[in-house]
Amino acid sequence: MSRDRLFLLETPFDDPALPGQSFYCPSGIRIEGLLAAFPDLAERVEIHRLPFAKPRQPVSDLLGEENQSLPVLILADDAPADLDTERHGELRFVNDDRRILALLAARHGVPLPHP
């Protein structure tokens, strides 16, 4: 894989368990804000927005059904081996929004979030 891949939930989305309401993902919206502030990041990272309903086939096909929580960043093959990530087979990934923001900063030159 030549580029990092970022999977986010589509915004807004409906949850069948909570009819009549629309939602956004609090973790994903932070990352969406970063993408809006630094639009050139989308040229360096492959971005996918998926519906809320599971299974989220593109993610489960890559990371297994147990790892389809979003957002998730799947690292490209050129990512340094010493990064703190989870693994599924040969793929390394992170599904914590704070870690995603930190890795996007480290790998793609956007600023870090303020502590």
C-alpha positions as CSV (number, residue, x, y, z in Angstrom):
1,M,0.0,0.0,0.0
2,S,1.5,3.3,-1.1
3,R,-0.5,5.8,0.9
4,D,-2.0,5.9,4.4
5,R,-5.7,5.2,4.3
6,L,-8.2,7.0,6.6
7,F,-11.7,5.7,7.1
8,L,-14.3,8.0,8.6
9,L,-18.1,7.8,9.1
10,E,-20.2,9.8,6.7
11,T,-21.7,12.9,8.3
12,P,-24.5,13.2,9.2
13,F,-25.7,9.6,9.7
14,D,-28.8,8.0,11.2
15,D,-28.7,5.2,13.8
16,P,-31.6,2.8,13.5
17,A,-31.5,2.3,17.3
18,L,-32.3,6.0,17.7
19,P,-34.9,6.9,15.1
20,G,-35.7,10.4,14.1
21,Q,-32.3,11.8,14.9
22,S,-29.2,12.6,12.9
23,F,-25.7,12.3,14.3
24,Y,-22.0,12.9,13.7
25,C,-19.1,11.0,15.1
26,P,-17.3,13.1,17.8
27,S,-14.0,11.4,17.1
28,G,-14.4,11.7,13.4
29,I,-15.4,15.4,13.5
30,R,-12.1,16.3,15.0
31,I,-10.3,14.7,12.1
32,E,-12.8,16.2,9.6
33,G,-11.8,19.6,11.1
34,L,-8.1,18.9,10.5
35,L,-8.9,17.9,6.9
36,A,-10.9,21.1,6.4
37,A,-8.1,23.3,7.9
38,F,-5.4,21.5,5.8
39,P,-7.1,20.5,2.5
40,D,-3.7,19.4,1.0
41,L,-3.7,16.5,3.5
42,A,-6.3,14.8,1.3
43,E,-3.8,14.7,-1.5
44,R,-1.4,12.7,0.7
45,V,-3.8,10.4,2.5
46,E,-6.4,8.2,0.8
47,I,-9.8,9.2,2.5
48,H,-12.9,7.0,2.6
49,R,-16.2,8.0,4.2
50,L,-18.5,5.0,5.0
51,P,-22.1,4.7,6.2
52,F,-22.8,4.0,9.8
53,A,-24.3,0.6,9.3
54,K,-22.2,-2.5,9.9
55,P,-20.6,-4.4,8.4
56,R,-18.4,-1.7,7.1
57,Q,-17.1,-4.0,4.4
58,P,-14.1,-2.1,3.1
59,V,-12.7,-1.9,6.7
60,S,-13.7,-5.4,7.8
61,D,-12.2,-6.8,4.6
62,L,-8.8,-5.2,5.5
63,L,-8.8,-5.5,9.3
64,G,-11.3,-8.2,10.2
65,E,-14.8,-7.8,11.5
66,E,-13.5,-7.2,15.0
67,N,-11.7,-4.0,13.9
68,Q,-14.4,-2.0,12.0
69,S,-14.7,0.9,14.5
70,L,-14.2,4.3,12.9
71,P,-12.3,6.4,12.5
72,V,-9.3,4.3,11.6
73,L,-6.0,5.1,10.0
74,I,-4.3,2.2,8.1
75,L,-0.6,3.0,7.6
76,A,1.2,2.7,4.3
77,D,4.0,0.2,3.9
78,D,6.6,2.9,4.3
79,A,5.5,3.8,7.8
80,P,8.4,3.5,10.4
81,A,8.3,0.1,12.2
82,D,8.6,1.8,15.6
83,L,5.2,3.5,15.5
84,D,2.7,2.6,18.2
85,T,0.0,0.7,16.2
86,E,-2.2,-2.3,16.3
87,R,-1.8,-5.0,13.7
88,H,-4.0,-7.2,11.6
89,G,-1.9,-9.5,9.5
90,E,0.6,-7.3,7.8
91,L,-1.4,-4.1,8.1
92,R,-0.8,-1.6,10.9
93,F,-3.6,0.6,12.1
94,V,-4.8,3.1,14.7
95,N,-8.4,3.7,15.7
96,D,-8.0,6.2,18.5
97,D,-8.6,9.8,17.2
98,R,-5.8,11.3,19.3
99,R,-3.3,8.8,17.9
100,I,-4.6,9.4,14.4
101,L,-4.1,13.1,14.7
102,A,-0.6,12.6,16.1
103,L,0.3,10.2,13.3
104,L,-1.1,12.5,10.6
105,A,1.1,15.3,12.1
106,A,4.2,13.0,12.2
107,R,3.7,11.5,8.8
108,H,2.2,14.4,6.8
109,G,3.5,17.6,8.3
110,V,0.3,19.1,9.7
111,P,0.5,20.7,13.1
112,L,-0.1,18.8,16.3
113,P,-3.2,19.3,18.3
114,H,-2.6,21.5,21.3
115,P,-2.4,19.5,24.6
